[in-house]
Amino acid sequence: MDVAPYTDLSRLVHEQYSGRRIPLEVSIEITRRCPLTCLHCYNNLEMGDLSARNRELSKEEHFKLLDDLADLGCMWLLFTGGEIFARKDFLEIYTHAKRKGFLITLFTNGNLITEKIADYLSEWPPFAIEITLYGRTRETYETLTGISGSFDRCMRGIDLLRQRRLPLKLKTVGTTINKHEVRDMKEFVEDELHLDFKFDSLMSPRIDCSQSPLAVRLSPEDVVALDMYWPEVAAGHKKMAEQEIQNPAVASGDNLYVCGGGVKAFAIDPYGQMSICVLSHQDTYDIRSGSVKEGWEHFLLAVRTRKRKQITKCVQCRLHSLCTMCPASGELENHDPESPVEFLCEVAHLRALSLGLAVPPHGECEFCAEGARHAAVTESAQRIVSKSVDIREWAPPVPVLPILSNVSDTPGCGHCGH
């Protein structure tokens, strides 16, 4: 599908259903099992985790789920993981979804893609496929994924899909392990492979409450330095922020959630738990003991219309597009959906200052004028703007003792529902 006609279709659909509560977009986590053990991942489990596999929705349950989603009016479907191809029956589930007429996006790391899978996808093409590239070099890629041979398998998967001219995009997440190769990855993908590339340097703790992914999280200054290196990336951030700053309606209402979750979208995890998004797990509904229709019309409606219990600096802030703070972020980092995540707040203010944007007052905030950390974040922005922080000079991290697995040693902390 060409970009322009699709953009028109998307706009027309959203305009037609404006003001109506219909789950147009649904994310389905097929499994959390994965052949990689990425240091930054928020939900991967070992491939051989029999307990997880036995709990997963069966193929027949997925067929019923897809039928129900079609009846509810869903149009866009995302299959994600873990690694979607870790399930040997995934293509059967995928084919059922294709036959129902969904516009399907696949998230994969590419490691399990074979000629047989690539041929099948060529026969039954998805709307889009996104592969995460964790490094430009084998050493960096496998330092982050923890698996020898994973770089070559990823590159082969990319080649197999490109050979068949499937709708492929590549992306990465910036970490302390691979930040020195983000520029090389972007140039490789756009200039050599002639594919779209995007990166995101914000990450969250694991959904099992482990904070271990944050050990490889970039500093706010490095996050914003990457953004500012490419004019088109910086311009995109500036455009969204300017629109938000000029629109006071963003802060209107007293609902806790202000996103599309529970209004136009929701998520289903591998075990049949329905939630407002893939990151939020404090409020879940079991479709096995109920129904998708019941979960959407009643349970998620109640979650989506929940009122705020407190007024924080986030409520009146107009920099949400620069920080991506949401209740799920608060849940994962602070065990409280209404608790501001200071890291994200610093990133947002640093982005705004680096873009030359005036930050509207939004209550007591340590990063705003008169705040305790305003001088520090201003100095950081000046270093970025003056190019004192130059991503071209970044070098690989000095080897240290192996970082422990990012899988929590305990089943949960008692705060996140796991």
N, C-alpha and C positions, 0 to 999 in steps of 0.2 A: 504494500500500500504506500503510495507516494505521501510525502510529508504534508504537503498543502491540503489535499483532499482529506487526510486523516485529521488534521488540525481543524478543518471546517466541520467534520463530523463530530469531533469531540465537543466543539463549541456549541453546535446545534443541540446535541444531546443534553448537555448541562443547562443550556438555556431552557429547553423544553421541560426539564424536571426541576428547574429552579423553584425553591420554596417547598418542594416535596421531599419527603424522607423515603428514599429508595436506595438500596445497597448496590450502586452501580459498579463499585470496585471491591473485590474481595481478594485477600491474600491467604493462600493455603500453604502452611508449612507441611510438606510431605513427610519429612523426617528430620530429626536433629542429628542423626548419624552422619559421619563424614570421614573420608579417607585422610583428611588433613587435621593437624592439631594446632591451628593458628593461635598465636599468642594473644591476639586482640579480639578473637571471636566471642560473641555474647551468648552463643547457644550450641556449639558443636559437641557431639558425643562420639565415642569410639565406634568404628564400623561394626565391631563385634558385640556391641552392647545388647545382649539378648533381652534384658528387661525392657529397654526402650523399644526394641523391635516388636516385642510381644504386646506392648501397650498401644502401638500405632493403629490407626483406623485401617480396617481391612480394605481390600480392593472394592468389595461390594459396598462397603460403607461409603467409600469415596464416590462410587457411582450414584448412590442415593443422595449424597451431599450435592453433587453437581446438578442432579435433577431438581433438587429443591432450590438451589441458587438460580437456576434458569427461571423457575416459577416466580421467584421474588423479583426478577427484573435485572439481575446482574448482567453486565456486559463485558467488563474488563476483569481478567483473572490473572493473578500472579502465582506461579508455583515457585516456592523457595524452600530453603532448608536451614541447617545442615546442607547436605548435597542431594539434590533431587534424584540423581541417578544411582544413589546408594540403594534405592528400592528397585528390585529387579522387575517389578510389575508397573513401574512408573509409566512406561509408554502406553500401557493399556488404559491407565487412568487418564493420561494425556489425550489419548484418542477419543475417549468418551467425552471429554471436555470439548474437543474440536467438533465432534458431531453435534454437540449442543449449540454450537455457534458462537462460543466465547472468543473474544480477542485476548490471546494468551501471551504473557511474557514469562520467560524462563530465566531464573537466576541460577548459575552454576559456576563451579571453579574450573570446569573443563577437564579435570583429571580422569574422569571415567567415560569420556566421550570416545566411542569407537567408530569405525567405518559403518558398522551396522546401524548404530544410533544416528549418525550423521545422515545416512541414506534415508532412514525412516523420517527424520525431520525434514528432509528435502521433499519427501512425498507428502508429508503433512506439516507444512511450515507454520511455525508460530508467528505471532505478530512481531515479537522481538526476543532476542537472546542477549543476556548480559553476563559476561565473564569477568571475574575479578582477577586482575594481574597484581601479584604481590611484590614484584621486583623486576627490574630489567635484566639483572644478572642471576645466574643460577644460585650463587652464594647468598645473595640477599633474599631472594624468593624463598629458599629452603630454610634460611635462618628464621624467617617469620612463620612458615608453615610447619616446620619441624619434621618434614618428611623428605628423605633422600629420593631423588628421581621425580619429585612432583613438578619441578619447573619444566622438564622435558615433556611430561605428560600434558601439562597445560598448553604448551606451545603446539603440541600435536593436535590437541582438541581444537585450538584456534584455527590451525591450518585446515583441518577436516571441514569445519563449518564455512571457512572462507572459500574453499574449493567449490563448494556447492552453492555459493552466493546466498547464503542464509542471512537474515537481517540481524547481524551481529554488532554489538557495541562492547567496548572494554572500559573498565573502571579500576580504580584503586582506592585504598584507604591509606592516608599518610600516617606513618608511625615513626618512632625513633629508630626503628630498624631500617626502613626503606626511604626515609625522607630525602636522602641524597640522590635517589633515582627517580623521583616523581617526574622531574623535568625530562629525563631520558625516556621514561615510559610514555609520556605524553607525545614527545616528538616521534618516537618509534611507531606508536599506534596511528597518529594522524598523518605523518609524512611518509612512512614506509608501508603500513598496512592500509592506509586510506580509510580508516574507520573512525567513528566518533569515540571520544574519550572524555571521561569526567573523573574527578577525584573529590573525596570528602575526608577531612582530617578529624572530624568529630566522632567520638566513639563513646560507648556506654559500658558500665559493668555488665557482668554476666547475669542472665535472668535467674540463675540459681543463687544470686546474691554475692558471688565472689567478685572482689574488686580487682582481680589480677590483670584484666585487660588494661587498666589504667597505668600499669607499669611501663607500657610502651606508648602511652598517649603523648602527643606533642605538647610543648608548652604553648600557651596562647600566642606568644610572639611568633613562634614558628608556624602555627596554623595560619595566622594572618599574613605572614611573609610569603607563604605559598600562594595565597589568594592574590596578593598584590603584584606578584611577579608577572602574571599574564593580564594585560589590559582588558581583554574580553571577560575574564573571570571577575575582575574588580568591577567592571561596568555592570555586570549582571547583579552583583551584590548591591551596588549603589542604586540601580533602578528600582529594585524591590524595596529597599529601605526608604527611598524617597517617597514611594507610593504609600508606604505604611505610615511614615511620619506625617504626611499630609492628610491622612484619613483617620479622624478621631473615632470613627465607628468601630475600629479594631478593638478598643477597650470597653465597648458597650456591653451591657448585660452582666448578669451575676453568675452565669454558669461556670463550672470548673473547666469544662472542655470547650474550646473554641475552634477546634480543627474539624476536619470532615469525618473523623471517626464517629460511628454511630449515627451519622446523617447520610453520608454517601458511601461509606466503606466500613469494613470490619475485617477481622482475621480469625482463622481457625488453626489451632496448633495440631501437631501430629496425633494427639490423643483425643481429639474431638472437643477441645475446650475453645469456646468462642469468646473473643475479647474485642475491645475497641480498636486495638492495633497489635502488631506483632511484638511490640516491646512491653505492653502493659499486661500484667498478669495478676494484679491484686483483685480484679473483679472478672471472674470467668463464669461461663455457663456451659454445662455439659450437654452437648447435643445428643449424646447416646441415651440419656435419661429424659430427654425432652425432644425438641425439634428445632431446626434452624429458624423456622417461621416464628415460633414462640420466643426464641432467644432474641431475634431481631425486633419483633413488635413490642416486647415487654421488657425483657432484661436489659438489653443494650439501650433502649429508650430511657430507662431509669438511670443508667450510668451516664448517658449523654446529657441528661437534664439535671444532673446533680449540681447543687449550688456550692459556691465557695464557702468555706468556713472562716477564712481569714483574708485580710487585705495585705498583700505583700507588694514589694516593689515591682513585681512582674505584671501586676494587674493593669497599671496605667502605662507601662513601658511600650514604646512603639518601635522597638528594635528586634521584635521576635524573628523576623526574617534573617537576622544576622546571628542569632544564637540557637534557634530551633528548640528552645526550652518548651517543655510541655509536661503534663502530669506524669507521663511515663518516665521522663527523664528524672523527675523528682523521686518517683518510686524507686528506680534502680540505684540512684546515687545517694539519696538521703532517706529512703524508706518512707517518704512522705510526698504524695503527689502535689502538694501545695508549697513545698519548700524549694526556694530558688537554688539552682545549681551554680555556685560561685564561678566555677570554671567557664561555664557557658556565658555567664554575665560578663566576665572579663573579656572573652572573645568578642562578644557583641560590641562592647564599648571600644575595644581596640580596633575593630573593623570600622566602626563609625568614624573614629578620629583619624584613621589612616585614609579614609575616603573623603575627609573634609566635611563631614556632616555634623550639624549641631544636634546634640542629644536633648530632646525635650525632657523637662523634669518629670520624675515619676516616683516621688517619695524618697525616703532615705536610702541612698545607694552609695556604697563606698567608692565606686568608680566614676561617679558624676562629680561636677564641680563642688568643691568644699568637702568631698568625701576623702576618707583616709588614704585611699589608693589611687586617687585621681592623678596625682603628680607622677606616680610610677607608670601608670598606663599611658599618660601623655608622652613621657620620655620614650616608652616602648614604641609608640606610634611614630615618633620622630625618627627613631632608628630605622624603622621599616620604610618610611617615605624617603629618607635620605639614602637608602640602599646600604646602610651600615650593616644590616642583616642581609647578606647576599646568598641566596640558595645555591648559586653556582659554586660557592666555596665549601658547601657542606660535604663532609667526608663520611665514609662508613663508620659506624660506631666501633669503639675499641672492644675487641672480644672480651667477654667476662664469663664467669661461671654460668653454665646453662640455667636459663630461667625455668622455674618449676612449671609443670603443666598448668594451664589455665582452667582446668576442671577443678571445681571446688572439692576439698577433702571431705566436706560434710554435705548432707542432702539439702541443706538450706539453713537460713538464719532465723527463720520464723517471722520475717517481715514481708517477704515477697510472695508468700503463698506456695512455696515449693518445699 
